[in-house]
């Protein structure tokens, strides 16, 4: 989505700067990572608790 917005902005303004495409995409990736971090952490903790710790403990 960020790529489409940046591409549209570049087409409308004729600005073809490489940093203009890079910075918003990295920002969008960081925002998605930050928003989904609690879900990823909960999933990883549940995986370790339910699967790996019983394997390590041998039960």
Secondary structure, DSSP 8 states (H G I E B T S, - for coil): -HHHHHHHHHHHHT---HHHHHHHHHHHHHHHHHHHHHHHHHHHHHHIIIIIHHHHHT-
